[in-house]
Amino acid sequence: MEGFNFTYEPESLYVSLQFIVTFQKIGSESLKEIMVIKDAEVAKLLADETRCQILNLLKIREMSTNQLAKILDKPASSIDHHLKVLKAAGLIELVYERRRGNIIERFYRASARHYIVSYSLSEKAEPSVKDWDEKVYGEVASLIESFGYKVSDMAKLAKLIGEFNASKRMVLENLASKDVNPSALKPPASFLLMDILTHLELYKSEKYRRLMDELLSIISR
């Protein structure tokens, strides 16, 4: 959280205490399991590859601008810009600041473990976002054969993957709206729980079952 810093001396004691207290502070605050994005402008941010990479890294642990820049092999100034944009959109949060002389190093983390774009935005999405989605569906379709499956109609497969993603997104959005105590959702149990509930809800849908039948008709081993 902003303004969270220490001025302990000597330097070695300062660094040691800072990381101990920071770890305790982070552990006392539960990360959201799912964040539903209902703002079209925020949804557009997820179409940028670098921002998606940053979000994925910050889901693992808190990192600073310089750490992210080193991992992604990007200029620190570019990463700093992306972080400011993501923070303004509420997708990441400042965890703490570390002061070294006149230099302030800020550490960030993701605001949620999973981000999903609201189904209500799908039909209103700009061409660039839809193009990005279609590119992802095409990549997923092409990768299926890497697992030993045979695909008879790649174009249809990509289309069905898009329909599957839309169905899953609707279910996850509904589950995310439930009034659940965040402290009750802790990984790895939370991952398995959300998986089970998602499949249960999807299986109730006749449309979803037909979708699975269509997928099986063009995929074989």
Residue frames as a rotation matrix with the C-alpha (Angstrom) as fourth column:
MET 1
0.571 0.821 0.000 0.00
0.821 -0.571 0.000 0.00
0.000 0.000 -1.000 0.00
GLU 2
0.293 -0.475 0.830 1.14
0.400 -0.728 -0.558 3.50
0.869 0.495 -0.023 -0.74
GLY 3
0.366 -0.238 0.900 3.35
-0.659 -0.749 0.070 5.24
0.657 -0.618 -0.431 1.79
PHE 4
0.993 -0.002 0.115 4.43
-0.078 0.727 0.682 1.91
-0.085 -0.686 0.722 3.31
ASN 5
0.408 -0.912 -0.036 8.18
0.063 0.067 -0.996 2.39
0.911 0.404 0.085 3.97
PHE 6
0.824 -0.216 -0.524 10.81
0.564 0.216 0.797 2.23
-0.059 -0.952 0.300 6.66
THR 7
0.639 -0.660 0.395 13.80
-0.373 -0.715 -0.591 4.31
0.673 0.230 -0.703 7.74
TYR 8
0.950 -0.297 0.095 15.62
0.061 0.475 0.878 1.81
-0.306 -0.828 0.469 9.96
GLU 9
0.411 -0.902 -0.128 19.42
-0.630 -0.180 -0.756 2.02
0.659 0.391 -0.642 10.18
PRO 10
-0.465 -0.747 -0.476 21.95
-0.422 -0.286 0.860 0.58
-0.779 0.601 -0.182 9.64
GLU 11
-0.247 0.360 -0.900 21.25
-0.968 -0.051 0.245 -0.41
0.042 0.931 0.362 6.04
SER 12
-0.806 -0.106 -0.583 21.49
-0.195 0.976 0.093 -4.17
0.559 0.189 -0.807 6.66
LEU 13
-0.825 0.546 -0.146 18.97
0.334 0.263 -0.905 -3.96
-0.456 -0.796 -0.399 9.49
TYR 14
-0.367 0.680 -0.635 16.72
-0.647 -0.677 -0.351 -1.74
-0.668 0.282 0.689 7.35
VAL 15
-0.413 0.170 -0.895 16.61
-0.813 0.374 0.446 -4.25
0.410 0.912 -0.017 4.49
SER 16
-0.912 0.011 -0.409 16.13
0.138 0.949 -0.283 -7.23
0.385 -0.315 -0.867 6.79
LEU 17
-0.703 0.675 -0.223 13.30
0.198 -0.115 -0.973 -5.71
-0.683 -0.728 -0.053 8.80
GLN 18
-0.416 0.569 -0.709 11.61
-0.806 -0.592 -0.002 -4.31
-0.421 0.571 0.705 5.73
PHE 19
-0.526 0.188 -0.830 11.27
-0.577 0.637 0.510 -7.67
0.625 0.747 -0.226 4.03
ILE 20
-0.909 0.232 -0.347 10.09
0.402 0.714 -0.574 -9.39
0.115 -0.661 -0.741 7.20
VAL 21
-0.559 0.725 -0.402 7.37
-0.011 -0.492 -0.871 -6.81
-0.829 -0.483 0.283 7.85
THR 22
-0.429 0.381 -0.819 6.40
-0.890 -0.334 0.311 -6.62
-0.155 0.862 0.482 4.17
PHE 23
-0.799 0.102 -0.592 5.96
-0.138 0.928 0.345 -10.37
0.585 0.358 -0.728 4.00
GLN 24
-0.785 0.523 -0.332 3.71
0.542 0.320 -0.777 -10.30
-0.300 -0.790 -0.535 7.05
LYS 25
-0.481 0.609 -0.630 1.69
-0.385 -0.793 -0.472 -7.40
-0.787 0.015 0.616 5.66
ILE 26
-0.537 0.246 -0.807 1.11
-0.803 0.142 0.578 -9.12
0.257 0.959 0.121 2.32
GLY 27
-0.867 0.142 -0.478 0.16
0.170 0.985 -0.015 -12.37
0.469 -0.095 -0.878 4.00
SER 28
-0.735 0.602 -0.311 -2.52
0.329 -0.084 -0.941 -10.64
-0.593 -0.794 -0.136 6.04
GLU 29
-0.139 0.686 -0.714 -4.33
-0.675 -0.594 -0.438 -9.36
-0.725 0.421 0.545 2.93
SER 30
-0.098 0.179 0.979 -6.08
0.390 0.912 -0.128 -11.87
-0.916 0.369 -0.159 0.67
LEU 31
-0.897 -0.214 -0.387 -5.71
-0.287 -0.385 0.877 -11.54
-0.337 0.898 0.284 -3.06
LYS 32
0.162 0.969 -0.185 -8.95
-0.797 0.018 -0.603 -11.57
-0.581 0.245 0.776 -5.04
GLU 33
-0.183 -0.166 0.969 -9.51
0.260 0.942 0.211 -14.87
-0.948 0.291 -0.129 -6.79
ILE 34
-0.228 0.207 0.952 -11.29
0.974 0.062 0.220 -13.35
-0.014 0.976 -0.215 -9.79
MET 35
-0.469 0.149 -0.870 -11.57
0.031 -0.982 -0.185 -9.79
-0.882 -0.114 0.457 -11.05
VAL 36
0.114 0.600 0.792 -14.31
0.929 0.218 -0.298 -9.16
-0.352 0.770 -0.532 -13.61
ILE 37
-0.803 -0.454 -0.387 -13.43
0.264 -0.852 0.453 -6.34
-0.535 0.261 0.803 -15.98
LYS 38
0.124 0.955 0.270 -16.53
0.870 0.026 -0.493 -4.41
-0.478 0.296 -0.827 -17.04
ASP 39
0.475 -0.073 -0.877 -14.82
-0.210 -0.977 -0.032 -1.30
-0.854 0.200 -0.480 -18.36
ALA 40
0.933 -0.048 0.357 -14.06
0.350 0.361 -0.865 -1.46
-0.087 0.931 0.354 -22.09
GLU 41
0.668 -0.725 0.170 -11.03
-0.559 -0.639 -0.528 0.84
0.492 0.257 -0.832 -21.73
VAL 42
0.138 -0.599 0.789 -9.53
-0.862 0.319 0.393 -1.44
-0.487 -0.734 -0.473 -19.08
ALA 43
0.672 0.188 0.716 -10.28
0.074 0.946 -0.317 -4.53
-0.737 0.266 0.621 -21.18
LYS 44
0.946 -0.319 -0.058 -8.22
-0.127 -0.202 -0.971 -3.04
0.298 0.926 -0.232 -24.01
LEU 45
0.335 -0.870 0.363 -5.15
-0.941 -0.286 0.181 -3.06
-0.054 -0.402 -0.914 -21.77
LEU 46
0.255 -0.183 0.949 -5.17
-0.319 0.911 0.261 -6.87
-0.913 -0.370 0.174 -21.79
ALA 47
0.968 0.104 0.229 -4.61
0.180 0.349 -0.920 -6.90
-0.175 0.931 0.319 -25.56
ASP 48
0.541 -0.841 0.011 -1.03
-0.738 -0.481 -0.472 -5.72
0.402 0.248 -0.881 -25.00
GLU 49
0.569 -0.336 -0.751 1.46
0.199 0.942 -0.271 -8.60
0.798 0.005 0.602 -24.73
THR 50
-0.518 -0.845 0.133 3.87
0.100 -0.214 -0.972 -6.80
0.850 -0.490 0.196 -22.39
ARG 51
-0.324 0.471 0.820 1.10
-0.882 -0.464 -0.082 -5.85
0.342 -0.750 0.566 -19.97
CYS 52
0.756 0.590 -0.284 -0.16
-0.481 0.794 0.371 -9.43
0.444 -0.144 0.884 -19.92
GLN 53
0.162 -0.796 -0.583 3.38
0.368 0.597 -0.713 -10.64
0.916 -0.099 0.390 -19.17
ILE 54
-0.669 -0.379 0.639 3.65
-0.352 -0.596 -0.722 -8.13
0.655 -0.708 0.265 -16.32
LEU 55
0.184 0.843 0.506 0.32
-0.941 0.002 0.339 -9.25
0.285 -0.538 0.793 -14.85
ASN 56
0.749 0.086 -0.657 1.32
-0.078 0.996 0.042 -12.91
0.658 0.020 0.753 -15.02
LEU 57
-0.272 -0.931 -0.244 4.61
0.333 0.146 -0.932 -12.22
0.903 -0.335 0.270 -13.24
LEU 58
-0.685 0.025 0.728 2.92
-0.560 -0.656 -0.505 -10.11
0.465 -0.754 0.464 -10.56
LYS 59
0.549 0.831 -0.090 0.49
-0.625 0.480 0.616 -12.95
0.555 -0.283 0.783 -9.85
ILE 60
0.348 -0.521 -0.780 3.47
0.404 0.834 -0.377 -15.00
0.846 -0.183 0.500 -8.71
ARG 61
0.096 -0.334 -0.938 5.01
0.973 -0.168 0.160 -12.44
-0.211 -0.927 0.309 -6.35
GLU 62
0.896 0.188 -0.403 5.56
0.165 -0.982 -0.091 -8.74
-0.413 0.015 -0.911 -5.85
MET 63
0.064 -0.885 0.462 8.23
0.989 0.118 0.089 -7.20
-0.133 0.451 0.883 -8.08
SER 64
0.082 -0.152 -0.985 9.81
0.159 -0.974 0.164 -3.83
-0.984 -0.170 -0.055 -8.74
THR 65
0.832 0.204 -0.515 10.14
-0.398 -0.426 -0.812 -1.95
-0.385 0.881 -0.274 -12.01
ASN 66
0.003 -0.941 -0.337 13.80
-0.996 -0.031 0.078 -2.95
-0.084 0.336 -0.938 -12.36
GLN 67
-0.515 -0.150 0.844 13.12
-0.287 0.958 -0.005 -6.62
-0.808 -0.245 -0.536 -11.64
LEU 68
0.486 0.785 0.384 10.38
0.212 0.320 -0.923 -6.75
-0.848 0.530 -0.010 -14.28
ALA 69
0.711 -0.268 -0.650 12.53
-0.666 -0.553 -0.501 -4.88
-0.226 0.789 -0.571 -16.78
LYS 70
-0.367 -0.923 0.114 15.35
-0.862 0.384 0.330 -7.40
-0.349 0.023 -0.937 -16.33
ILE 71
-0.356 0.306 0.883 13.08
0.059 0.950 -0.305 -10.45
-0.932 -0.057 -0.357 -16.69
LEU 72
0.613 0.733 0.295 11.25
0.386 0.048 -0.921 -9.09
-0.689 0.679 -0.253 -19.73
ASP 73
-0.368 -0.867 0.335 14.39
0.806 -0.118 0.580 -7.54
-0.464 0.484 0.742 -21.25
LYS 74
0.389 0.556 0.734 12.66
0.772 -0.632 0.070 -4.18
0.503 0.539 -0.675 -21.67
PRO 75
-0.555 -0.561 0.614 13.75
0.160 -0.797 -0.582 -0.62
0.816 -0.225 0.532 -20.75
ALA 76
-0.681 0.261 -0.684 12.83
0.722 0.082 -0.687 0.29
-0.123 -0.962 -0.244 -17.16
SER 77
-0.843 0.368 -0.393 11.15
-0.336 -0.930 -0.148 3.46
-0.420 0.007 0.908 -18.43
SER 78
-0.549 0.648 -0.529 8.82
-0.518 0.233 0.823 1.37
0.657 0.725 0.207 -20.62
ILE 79
-0.458 0.337 -0.823 7.96
0.601 0.799 -0.007 -1.00
0.655 -0.498 -0.568 -17.77
ASP 80
-0.844 0.111 -0.525 7.35
0.389 -0.548 -0.741 1.94
-0.370 -0.829 0.419 -15.44
HIS 81
-0.743 0.599 -0.298 4.86
-0.668 -0.633 0.393 3.38
0.047 0.491 0.870 -17.94
HIS 82
-0.361 0.611 -0.705 2.99
-0.119 0.719 0.685 0.06
0.925 0.331 -0.187 -18.17
LEU 83
-0.620 0.069 -0.782 2.89
0.732 0.410 -0.544 -0.23
0.283 -0.909 -0.305 -14.38
LYS 84
-0.906 0.286 -0.312 1.39
-0.109 -0.870 -0.481 3.25
-0.409 -0.402 0.819 -14.01
VAL 85
-0.524 0.732 -0.435 -1.30
-0.724 -0.115 0.680 2.39
0.448 0.671 0.591 -16.57
LEU 86
-0.326 0.370 -0.870 -2.11
0.240 0.923 0.302 -0.95
0.915 -0.110 -0.389 -14.93
LYS 87
-0.790 -0.005 -0.613 -2.22
0.612 -0.075 -0.787 0.62
-0.042 -0.997 0.062 -11.45
ALA 88
-0.843 0.497 -0.206 -4.53
-0.491 -0.867 -0.084 3.42
-0.220 0.030 0.975 -12.62
ALA 89
-0.291 0.743 -0.603 -6.85
-0.619 0.334 0.711 0.75
0.730 0.580 0.363 -14.03
GLY 90
0.261 0.386 0.885 -6.87
-0.957 0.227 0.183 -1.15
-0.130 -0.894 0.428 -10.72
LEU 91
0.779 0.024 -0.627 -5.25
-0.290 0.900 -0.325 -4.26
0.556 0.435 0.708 -12.21
ILE 92
-0.035 -0.802 -0.597 -2.19
0.654 0.433 -0.620 -4.06
0.756 -0.412 0.509 -9.95
GLU 93
0.931 0.323 0.170 -1.46
0.083 -0.640 0.764 -2.43
0.356 -0.697 -0.622 -6.62
LEU 94
0.005 -0.932 0.361 1.54
-0.447 -0.326 -0.833 -0.91
0.895 -0.157 -0.418 -4.90
VAL 95
0.547 0.158 -0.822 2.62
0.491 0.734 0.469 -3.18
0.677 -0.660 0.324 -2.04
TYR 96
0.704 -0.351 -0.617 5.47
0.490 -0.390 0.780 -1.24
-0.514 -0.852 -0.103 -0.49
GLU 97
0.837 -0.501 0.222 8.31
-0.164 -0.616 -0.771 1.18
0.523 0.608 -0.597 -1.17
ARG 98
0.573 -0.739 -0.354 11.97
0.787 0.377 0.487 0.70
-0.227 -0.558 0.798 -0.42
ARG 99
0.971 -0.228 0.075 14.09
-0.207 -0.954 -0.217 3.79
0.121 0.195 -0.973 0.06
ARG 100
0.385 -0.922 -0.043 17.81
0.894 0.361 0.268 3.80
-0.231 -0.141 0.963 -0.61
GLY 101
-0.744 -0.595 -0.304 19.16
0.533 -0.803 0.267 7.33
-0.403 0.037 0.914 -0.21
ASN 102
-0.534 0.541 -0.650 17.25
-0.548 -0.807 -0.221 9.47
-0.644 0.238 0.727 -2.68
ILE 103
-0.739 0.224 -0.636 16.05
-0.495 0.460 0.737 6.45
0.458 0.859 -0.228 -4.69
ILE 104
-0.208 0.759 0.617 12.59
-0.741 0.289 -0.606 4.99
-0.639 -0.583 0.502 -4.07
GLU 105
-0.905 -0.066 -0.420 12.01
-0.332 0.728 0.600 1.47
0.266 0.682 -0.681 -5.37
ARG 106
-0.158 0.945 0.285 8.33
-0.945 -0.061 -0.322 0.51
-0.287 -0.320 0.903 -5.63
PHE 107
-0.987 -0.127 0.099 7.10
-0.107 0.977 0.184 -3.07
-0.120 0.171 -0.978 -5.50
TYR 108
-0.258 0.930 -0.261 3.82
-0.966 -0.247 0.075 -4.13
0.006 0.272 0.962 -7.09
ARG 109
-0.865 0.096 0.492 1.59
0.070 0.995 -0.071 -7.19
-0.497 -0.027 -0.868 -7.21
ALA 110
-0.747 0.664 0.045 -1.44
0.120 0.068 0.990 -8.24
0.654 0.745 -0.131 -9.20
SER 111
-0.563 0.622 0.545 -4.83
-0.823 -0.480 -0.303 -7.31
0.073 -0.619 0.782 -7.78
ALA 112
0.524 0.761 0.382 -6.28
-0.740 0.629 -0.238 -10.76
-0.422 -0.158 0.893 -8.57
ARG 113
-0.334 -0.622 0.708 -5.23
-0.172 0.779 0.603 -14.27
-0.927 0.079 -0.367 -9.54
HIS 114
-0.470 0.265 0.842 -7.56
0.838 0.435 0.330 -14.33
-0.279 0.860 -0.427 -12.52
TYR 115
-0.573 0.335 -0.748 -8.81
-0.347 -0.926 -0.149 -11.54
-0.742 0.174 0.647 -14.77
ILE 116
-0.496 0.458 0.738 -11.82
0.811 0.547 0.206 -12.09
-0.310 0.700 -0.643 -16.99
VAL 117
-0.973 0.209 -0.097 -13.42
-0.231 -0.881 0.413 -9.62
0.001 0.424 0.905 -19.36
SER 118
-0.386 0.904 0.182 -17.16
-0.259 0.083 -0.962 -9.33
-0.885 -0.419 0.203 -18.75
TYR 119
-0.509 0.270 0.817 -19.25
0.743 0.617 0.259 -11.18
-0.435 0.739 -0.515 -21.30
SER 120
0.536 0.799 -0.272 -21.29
0.583 -0.583 -0.565 -8.00
-0.610 0.145 -0.779 -21.71
LEU 121
0.234 -0.539 -0.809 -18.27
-0.451 -0.797 0.401 -6.37
-0.862 0.270 -0.430 -23.38
SER 122
-0.370 -0.463 0.806 -17.77
0.372 0.721 0.585 -9.11
-0.851 0.516 -0.094 -25.97
GLU 123
0.258 0.579 0.774 -20.26
0.942 0.029 -0.336 -7.79
-0.217 0.815 -0.538 -28.49
LYS 124
0.984 0.151 -0.097 -19.06
0.138 -0.982 -0.130 -4.20
-0.115 0.114 -0.987 -28.02
ALA 125
0.286 -0.957 -0.040 -15.38
0.405 0.083 0.911 -4.99
-0.868 -0.277 0.411 -28.27
GLU 126
0.425 -0.241 -0.873 -13.34
-0.697 -0.702 -0.146 -2.97
-0.577 0.670 -0.466 -30.73
PRO 127
0.895 -0.064 -0.441 -11.95
-0.330 0.571 -0.752 -4.72
0.300 0.818 0.490 -33.84
SER 128
-0.042 -0.999 0.012 -8.43
-0.703 0.021 -0.711 -4.74
0.710 -0.038 -0.703 -32.37
VAL 129
-0.347 -0.014 0.938 -9.62
-0.862 0.398 -0.313 -6.65
-0.369 -0.917 -0.150 -29.29
LYS 130
0.698 0.664 0.270 -11.67
-0.469 0.708 -0.528 -9.09
-0.541 0.242 0.805 -31.37
ASP 131
0.648 -0.540 -0.537 -8.71
-0.482 0.255 -0.838 -9.64
0.589 0.802 -0.095 -33.69
TRP 132
-0.387 -0.812 0.436 -6.52
-0.854 0.138 -0.502 -10.38
0.348 -0.567 -0.747 -30.69
ASP 133
0.049 0.507 0.861 -9.08
-0.722 0.613 -0.320 -12.89
-0.690 -0.606 0.396 -29.35
GLU 134
0.918 0.352 -0.182 -9.30
-0.367 0.581 -0.726 -14.63
-0.150 0.734 0.663 -32.71
LYS 135
0.207 -0.930 -0.302 -5.52
-0.685 0.083 -0.724 -14.82
0.699 0.357 -0.620 -32.92
VAL 136
-0.474 -0.342 0.812 -5.42
-0.862 0.367 -0.348 -16.54
-0.179 -0.865 -0.469 -29.51
TYR 137
0.448 0.724 0.525 -8.16
-0.539 0.687 -0.487 -19.01
-0.713 -0.065 0.698 -30.51
GLY 138
0.829 -0.196 -0.524 -6.23
-0.449 0.328 -0.831 -19.83
0.335 0.924 0.184 -33.68
GLU 139
-0.208 -0.973 0.104 -3.02
-0.810 0.112 -0.576 -20.42
0.549 -0.204 -0.811 -31.71
VAL 140
-0.246 0.207 0.947 -4.82
-0.771 0.550 -0.320 -22.71
-0.587 -0.809 0.025 -29.26
ALA 141
0.790 0.613 0.000 -6.37
-0.460 0.593 -0.660 -24.67
-0.405 0.522 0.751 -32.13
SER 142
0.554 -0.640 -0.532 -3.00
-0.532 0.219 -0.818 -25.18
0.640 0.736 -0.219 -33.81
LEU 143
-0.398 -0.763 0.509 -1.39
-0.875 0.150 -0.460 -26.34
0.275 -0.628 -0.728 -30.54
ILE 144
0.430 0.654 0.622 -3.95
-0.801 0.594 -0.071 -29.11
-0.416 -0.468 0.780 -29.95
GLU 145
0.880 -0.106 -0.463 -2.25
-0.242 0.738 -0.630 -31.33
0.408 0.666 0.624 -32.52
SER 146
-0.109 -0.973 0.202 0.97
-0.699 -0.069 -0.712 -31.06
0.707 -0.219 -0.673 -30.47
PHE 147
-0.304 0.083 0.949 -0.72
-0.873 0.375 -0.313 -33.30
-0.382 -0.923 -0.041 -27.91
GLY 148
-0.935 -0.187 0.302 -1.31
-0.072 0.932 0.355 -36.08
-0.348 0.310 -0.885 -30.42
TYR 149
0.020 0.996 0.088 -4.84
0.213 0.082 -0.974 -35.08
-0.977 0.038 -0.211 -31.50
LYS 150
-0.799 -0.150 0.582 -5.95
0.592 -0.027 0.806 -34.94
-0.106 0.988 0.110 -35.12
VAL 151
-0.278 0.689 -0.669 -8.10
-0.018 -0.700 -0.714 -32.01
-0.961 -0.186 0.207 -36.24
SER 152
-0.247 0.263 0.933 -10.32
0.889 0.444 0.111 -32.35
-0.385 0.857 -0.343 -39.31
ASP 153
0.359 0.414 0.837 -11.40
0.695 -0.717 0.057 -28.69
0.623 0.561 -0.545 -39.51
MET 154
-0.512 -0.713 -0.479 -8.99
0.851 -0.345 -0.395 -26.15
0.116 -0.610 0.784 -38.01
ALA 155
-0.783 0.261 0.564 -11.16
-0.106 -0.950 0.293 -23.09
0.613 0.170 0.772 -38.82
LYS 156
0.293 0.950 -0.103 -14.20
-0.113 0.141 0.984 -24.65
0.949 -0.277 0.148 -37.14
LEU 157
0.167 -0.318 -0.933 -12.08
0.881 0.473 -0.003 -25.66
0.442 -0.822 0.359 -34.16
ALA 158
-0.851 -0.523 0.053 -10.91
0.461 -0.791 -0.401 -22.06
0.252 -0.317 0.914 -33.64
LYS 159
-0.401 0.799 0.448 -14.54
-0.396 -0.593 0.701 -20.89
0.826 0.104 0.554 -33.80
LEU 160
0.503 0.615 -0.607 -15.65
0.226 0.585 0.779 -23.50
0.834 -0.529 0.156 -31.24
ILE 161
-0.301 -0.686 -0.662 -12.78
0.898 0.030 -0.439 -22.56
0.321 -0.727 0.607 -28.94
GLY 162
-0.867 0.049 0.496 -14.10
-0.081 -0.996 -0.043 -18.99
0.492 -0.078 0.867 -29.02
GLU 163
0.132 0.990 0.050 -17.58
-0.393 0.006 0.919 -20.23
0.910 -0.141 0.390 -28.07
PHE 164
0.320 -0.097 -0.942 -16.11
0.699 0.696 0.166 -22.34
0.639 -0.712 0.290 -25.27
ASN 165
-0.721 -0.677 -0.149 -14.20
0.621 -0.536 -0.572 -19.35
0.308 -0.505 0.807 -23.93
ALA 166
-0.576 0.590 0.566 -17.35
-0.423 -0.808 0.411 -17.19
0.699 -0.003 0.715 -23.99
SER 167
0.449 0.775 -0.445 -19.33
-0.029 0.510 0.860 -19.85
0.893 -0.373 0.251 -22.09
LYS 168
0.048 -0.532 -0.846 -16.61
0.895 0.399 -0.200 -20.28
0.444 -0.747 0.495 -19.50
ARG 169
-0.848 -0.382 0.367 -16.30
0.250 -0.899 -0.359 -16.51
0.467 -0.213 0.858 -19.10
MET 170
-0.085 0.914 0.397 -20.02
-0.448 -0.391 0.804 -16.19
0.890 -0.110 0.443 -18.35
VAL 171
0.604 0.296 -0.740 -19.83
0.394 0.697 0.599 -18.89
0.693 -0.653 0.304 -15.67
LEU 172
-0.311 -0.822 -0.478 -16.73
0.888 -0.072 -0.454 -17.42
0.339 -0.565 0.752 -14.05
GLU 173
-0.732 0.104 0.673 -18.31
-0.112 -0.993 0.032 -13.97
0.672 -0.051 0.739 -14.01
ASN 174
0.364 0.931 0.039 -21.36
-0.310 0.082 0.947 -15.40
0.878 -0.357 0.318 -12.25
LEU 175
0.455 -0.267 -0.850 -19.19
0.741 0.643 0.195 -17.26
0.494 -0.718 0.490 -9.71
ALA 176
-0.622 -0.779 0.085 -17.16
0.634 -0.564 -0.529 -14.11
0.460 -0.275 0.844 -9.08
SER 177
-0.358 0.571 0.739 -20.33
-0.339 -0.817 0.467 -12.21
0.870 -0.083 0.486 -8.21
LYS 178
0.455 0.511 -0.729 -21.05
0.447 0.577 0.684 -14.57
0.770 -0.637 0.034 -5.30
ASP 179
0.512 -0.214 0.832 -20.55
-0.670 -0.706 0.231 -13.07
0.538 -0.675 -0.505 -1.86
VAL 180
0.729 -0.351 -0.587 -17.65
0.471 0.880 0.058 -15.26
0.497 -0.319 0.807 -0.71
ASN 181
0.874 -0.478 -0.082 -15.20
-0.182 -0.480 0.858 -14.43
-0.450 -0.735 -0.507 2.04
PRO 182
0.661 -0.643 -0.387 -11.87
-0.567 -0.091 -0.818 -13.90
0.491 0.761 -0.425 0.19
SER 183
-0.170 -0.783 0.599 -9.89
-0.983 0.175 -0.051 -15.45
-0.064 -0.597 -0.799 3.06
ALA 184
0.362 0.377 0.853 -11.69
-0.363 0.899 -0.243 -18.74
-0.859 -0.222 0.462 2.35
LEU 185
0.995 -0.020 0.093 -10.21
0.094 0.340 -0.936 -18.83
-0.013 0.940 0.340 -1.16
LYS 186
0.344 -0.939 -0.007 -6.56
-0.738 -0.275 0.617 -19.76
-0.581 -0.207 -0.787 -0.90
PRO 187
0.498 -0.238 -0.834 -4.46
-0.657 0.524 -0.542 -21.60
0.566 0.818 0.104 -3.48
PRO 188
-0.954 -0.051 -0.297 -4.06
-0.300 0.255 0.919 -24.39
0.029 0.966 -0.258 -4.37
ALA 189
-0.624 0.768 0.146 -7.51
0.565 0.572 -0.595 -25.38
-0.540 -0.288 -0.791 -3.02
SER 190
-0.007 0.660 -0.751 -9.11
-0.192 -0.738 -0.647 -22.30
-0.981 0.140 0.132 -4.62
PHE 191
-0.572 -0.266 -0.776 -7.88
-0.793 -0.066 0.606 -23.29
-0.213 0.962 -0.173 -8.10
LEU 192
-0.975 0.200 -0.094 -9.39
0.172 0.954 0.244 -26.76
0.139 0.222 -0.965 -7.83
LEU 193
-0.423 0.861 -0.283 -12.61
0.475 -0.055 -0.878 -25.38
-0.772 -0.506 -0.385 -6.31
MET 194
-0.088 0.372 -0.924 -13.13
-0.571 -0.779 -0.259 -22.88
-0.816 0.504 0.281 -9.13
ASP 195
-0.815 -0.266 -0.515 -12.39
-0.577 0.462 0.674 -25.60
0.059 0.846 -0.530 -11.68
ILE 196
-0.861 0.509 0.012 -15.00
0.491 0.836 -0.243 -27.93
-0.134 -0.203 -0.970 -10.20
LEU 197
-0.170 0.846 -0.505 -17.68
0.298 -0.445 -0.845 -25.24
-0.939 -0.294 -0.177 -9.89
THR 198
-0.349 -0.017 -0.937 -17.03
-0.751 -0.593 0.290 -23.99
-0.560 0.805 0.194 -13.43
HIS 199
-0.929 -0.041 -0.369 -17.43
-0.278 0.736 0.617 -27.48
0.246 0.676 -0.695 -14.91
LEU 200
-0.675 0.734 -0.078 -20.54
0.595 0.480 -0.644 -28.15
-0.436 -0.481 -0.761 -12.83
GLU 201
-0.050 0.661 -0.748 -22.21
-0.103 -0.749 -0.655 -24.97
-0.993 0.045 0.106 -14.06
LEU 202
-0.513 -0.207 -0.833 -21.14
-0.816 -0.185 0.548 -25.56
-0.268 0.961 -0.074 -17.67
TYR 203
-0.997 0.070 -0.028 -22.41
0.060 0.956 0.288 -29.13
0.047 0.285 -0.957 -17.67
LYS 204
-0.390 0.911 -0.134 -25.88
0.343 0.008 -0.939 -27.91
-0.855 -0.412 -0.316 -16.73
SER 205
-0.031 0.328 -0.944 -26.10
-0.642 -0.730 -0.233 -26.13
-0.766 0.599 0.233 -20.08
GLU 206
0.557 0.304 0.773 -27.45
0.352 0.756 -0.551 -28.07
-0.752 0.579 0.314 -23.03
LYS 207
0.961 -0.233 -0.151 -25.72
-0.259 -0.550 -0.794 -25.59
0.102 0.802 -0.589 -25.34
TYR 208
0.162 -0.956 0.244 -22.40
-0.958 -0.093 0.270 -26.39
-0.235 -0.278 -0.931 -23.71
ARG 209
0.018 -0.111 0.994 -22.93
-0.139 0.984 0.112 -30.15
-0.990 -0.140 0.002 -24.05
ARG 210
0.881 0.306 0.362 -23.69
0.318 0.184 -0.930 -29.68
-0.351 0.934 0.065 -27.76
LEU 211
0.713 -0.683 -0.162 -20.50
-0.695 -0.655 -0.297 -27.63
0.097 0.324 -0.941 -28.04
MET 212
-0.093 -0.750 0.655 -18.49
-0.721 0.504 0.475 -30.50
-0.686 -0.429 -0.588 -26.56
ASP 213
0.382 0.315 0.869 -20.10
0.298 0.848 -0.438 -32.94
-0.875 0.427 0.230 -29.01
GLU 214
0.999 -0.017 -0.043 -19.12
-0.046 -0.409 -0.912 -30.65
-0.002 0.913 -0.409 -31.90
LEU 215
0.318 -0.944 0.081 -15.55
-0.938 -0.301 0.174 -30.50
-0.140 -0.132 -0.981 -30.65
LEU 216
-0.099 -0.314 0.944 -15.40
-0.319 0.909 0.269 -34.30
-0.943 -0.274 -0.190 -30.42
SER 217
0.747 0.481 0.458 -16.68
0.261 0.421 -0.869 -34.58
-0.611 0.769 0.189 -33.99
ILE 218
0.902 -0.430 0.024 -13.62
-0.159 -0.384 -0.909 -32.78
0.401 0.817 -0.415 -35.38
ILE 219
0.027 -0.906 0.423 -10.96
-0.977 -0.113 -0.181 -33.85
0.212 -0.408 -0.888 -32.87
SER 220
0.954 0.239 -0.179 -9.70
-0.204 0.960 0.193 -37.43
0.218 -0.148 0.965 -32.58
ARG 221
0.210 -0.916 0.341 -6.64
-0.850 0.001 0.526 -39.35
-0.482 -0.401 -0.779 -31.38
